[in-house]
Amino acid sequence: MKKGYKVTDVKREKKIGIAAENLEELIEKSLKKLGFNASCADCRLFVAEDGTQVDDDDYLATLPPQTLFILLTDKQKMVTDFDFYYNLIRSSKKDYINAGVAANEFLNTNIKDKFKVFQKYIAAADDAKTMLSERTQDPAWFEGLELSEKTKEQSMCKRVKERMRGYYYKTKTALQTSDLYVQSKNGHGKKLIDQFLLDLRKILESKKYNESYFNRKANKDQRLCADNGLFECGGLWNNTKCNYNGEHFINPYRSREERIIFQTWNLDHKIELSRSIIPSIVEAIKGLYNGSFKCVSCEKDHKDGGVETDRYYLQIFTRENLKLVHIVCHYKGKHNAQSGIYTVCKSCFGQQIIDYK
């Protein structure tokens, strides 16, 4: 069944509507309508809002109709909506900006200073519309969002799901480009990885992509914000709280500006996804592939069993390992925290009680 999408190029000069059933059809039609002098093989498709690459039909199917995509050639670099419009405003208003010393200093200071300025605007924002929810009640808040997003809560749920899908597809891409996947004999390694990804996705879908994390109307134990939608920074990955004495807070429900700034806040993995979790998954599957692994439950050596996918789900997608942080508190260096090799024998498989958070 075909769905309607929107596609543009990196310059955002022309936006077109495309009805397509799969990724190949979407790219082919976009090439023709946008006038690209390139083949499908030389092009890539990205979600405009967050820069996630769409590389298969499974991911495309999870995206709603009227999603805006950016079509790029291999030589072009992806620029998210946030960065594009920030740079556009800065360049088009250059003379005006440079006329004011304070504005000029703002645009040339480091990121910590910039966000101190942002914080002042946040603190001074008008709270009058914060608790309004419907698009008809606060239309300015929804500017730039899809018409299908009728409430603030629905929109914020969508933002969580986009991040979770991004984590899933980052994991999928890494595993499917690993040596184990590409070079396994008789395709056994490929089958093990595909089964793990299928199991992981089923858990994620059953938990609705943890959409409640940003939903202020969800139960208190299922959301990361206060009743009014206020989020507070959790601090550096290895700290129990933020060191900025209450400066790092934001309410994306209050205004469109705060909603946009909230995109710069990170759901930070304390045990890192790329450096630790994914390599541990590969090692776990290698043990099964080679017929020699230690069961994490009975701690005995075995030849047959499976991956305890639930444990990796908790580390990749849940608050057990995720912390919401202000961009200043997002430490990009190596974290001294490691994932485990979660393989279980047939006897112990299914006996573990997993507490999903």
Disulfide bonds with the S-S distance in Angstrom:
none
